Amino acid sequence: MFTRTIAGIVALLLLQGCSTAPRFEKNFGMAVRANLTAQTVDPRAAANTNPANGIDGPAARAAHERYQRSFIQPDAAASVPLLNTLGGGK
């Protein structure tokens, strides 16, 4: 009987924690929203229907393909050391 009473009291105490919704302050989350706003360069950018100016399509495609190929086969000239840091020159 004593065990049942203790178990009942523990159950009531555990249920008490679920009885109310959390009460947040009115400014809860404002820091996150302020940081997101500060990181947005142009909030109306999605509404812009004009294409980007400055580079034509073929040049952009060629630059992108060169960039992708740079990961497949690295440039041979990049493997030559630029500086002799050990001081053992000629």
Kinemage of the C-alpha trace (Angstrom):
@kinemage 1
@onewidth
@group {chain A} dominant
@subgroup {mainchain}
@vectorlist {calphas} color= white
{ca met a 1} P 0.000 0.000 0.000
{ca phe a 2} L 2.825 2.366 0.861
{ca thr a 3} L 4.453 1.698 -2.537
{ca arg a 4} L 1.202 2.484 -4.344
{ca thr a 5} L 0.863 5.766 -2.484
{ca ile a 6} L 4.414 6.804 -3.351
{ca ala a 7} L 3.896 5.763 -6.999
{ca gly a 8} L 0.658 7.787 -7.126
{ca ile a 9} L 2.336 10.868 -5.682
{ca val a 10} L 5.243 10.556 -8.141
{ca ala a 11} L 2.815 10.147 -11.052
{ca leu a 12} L 0.885 13.257 -9.988
{ca leu a 13} L 4.088 15.253 -9.682
{ca leu a 14} L 5.202 14.143 -13.161
{ca leu a 15} L 1.833 15.017 -14.670
{ca gln a 16} L 1.934 18.449 -13.047
{ca gly a 17} L 4.847 19.341 -15.350
{ca cys a 18} L 2.662 18.681 -18.407
{ca ser a 19} L -0.378 20.596 -17.185
{ca thr a 20} L 0.631 24.067 -18.347
{ca ala a 21} L 2.043 25.393 -21.579
{ca pro a 22} L 5.413 27.147 -21.375
{ca arg a 23} L 5.223 30.909 -20.938
{ca phe a 24} L 7.758 32.636 -23.131
{ca glu a 25} L 8.677 36.256 -22.891
{ca lys a 26} L 7.233 38.522 -25.563
{ca asn a 27} L 10.730 39.007 -27.069
{ca phe a 28} L 11.530 35.290 -27.245
{ca gly a 29} L 13.405 34.587 -30.502
{ca met a 30} L 13.991 38.225 -31.399
{ca ala a 31} L 17.773 37.771 -31.470
{ca val a 32} L 17.486 34.997 -34.074
{ca arg a 33} L 15.087 37.028 -36.210
{ca ala a 34} L 17.351 40.086 -35.951
{ca asn a 35} L 20.382 38.048 -37.037
{ca leu a 36} L 18.505 36.602 -40.025
{ca thr a 37} L 17.385 40.085 -41.051
{ca ala a 38} L 20.935 41.427 -40.751
{ca gln a 39} L 22.248 38.663 -43.027
{ca thr a 40} L 19.731 39.371 -45.802
{ca val a 41} L 21.296 41.569 -48.471
{ca asp a 42} L 18.183 42.272 -50.519
{ca pro a 43} L 14.867 40.974 -49.168
{ca arg a 44} L 13.134 41.706 -52.486
{ca ala a 45} L 15.658 39.774 -54.605
{ca ala a 46} L 13.245 36.920 -55.321
{ca ala a 47} L 10.825 39.343 -56.987
{ca asn a 48} L 13.459 40.532 -59.494
{ca thr a 49} L 12.646 39.044 -62.906
{ca asn a 50} L 15.561 40.668 -64.759
{ca pro a 51} L 18.507 38.382 -65.463
{ca ala a 52} L 21.888 39.089 -63.926
{ca asn a 53} L 24.102 41.392 -65.969
{ca gly a 54} L 27.842 41.156 -66.445
{ca ile a 55} L 28.592 37.781 -68.047
{ca asp a 56} L 27.094 36.114 -71.090
{ca gly a 57} L 25.866 32.517 -71.149
{ca pro a 58} L 28.752 30.866 -73.080
{ca ala a 59} L 31.388 32.535 -70.898
{ca ala a 60} L 29.563 31.491 -67.743
{ca arg a 61} L 29.250 27.910 -68.986
{ca ala a 62} L 32.959 27.758 -69.882
{ca ala a 63} L 33.947 29.131 -66.480
{ca his a 64} L 31.729 26.604 -64.729
{ca glu a 65} L 33.135 23.709 -66.776
{ca arg a 66} L 36.727 24.799 -66.009
{ca tyr a 67} L 35.826 24.965 -62.338
{ca gln a 68} L 34.332 21.461 -62.400
{ca arg a 69} L 37.332 20.038 -64.309
{ca ser a 70} L 39.726 21.520 -61.753
{ca phe a 71} L 38.538 18.921 -59.257
{ca ile a 72} L 38.947 16.010 -61.657
{ca gln a 73} L 42.488 16.734 -62.886
{ca pro a 74} L 44.468 19.312 -60.902
{ca asp a 75} L 46.719 21.712 -62.754
{ca ala a 76} L 50.230 20.237 -63.243
{ca ala a 77} L 51.928 23.577 -62.586
{ca ala a 78} L 50.328 23.761 -59.143
{ca ser a 79} L 52.426 20.841 -57.850
{ca val a 80} L 55.735 22.741 -58.274
{ca pro a 81} L 56.716 24.467 -55.015
{ca leu a 82} L 56.836 28.225 -55.317
{ca leu a 83} L 59.243 28.865 -52.446
{ca asn a 84} L 62.228 26.999 -51.136
{ca thr a 85} L 61.518 27.205 -47.414
{ca leu a 86} L 64.454 24.991 -46.350
{ca gly a 87} L 67.067 27.463 -47.575
{ca gly a 88} L 69.001 24.896 -49.596
{ca gly a 89} L 69.051 26.855 -52.884
{ca lys a 90} L 71.694 26.229 -55.605
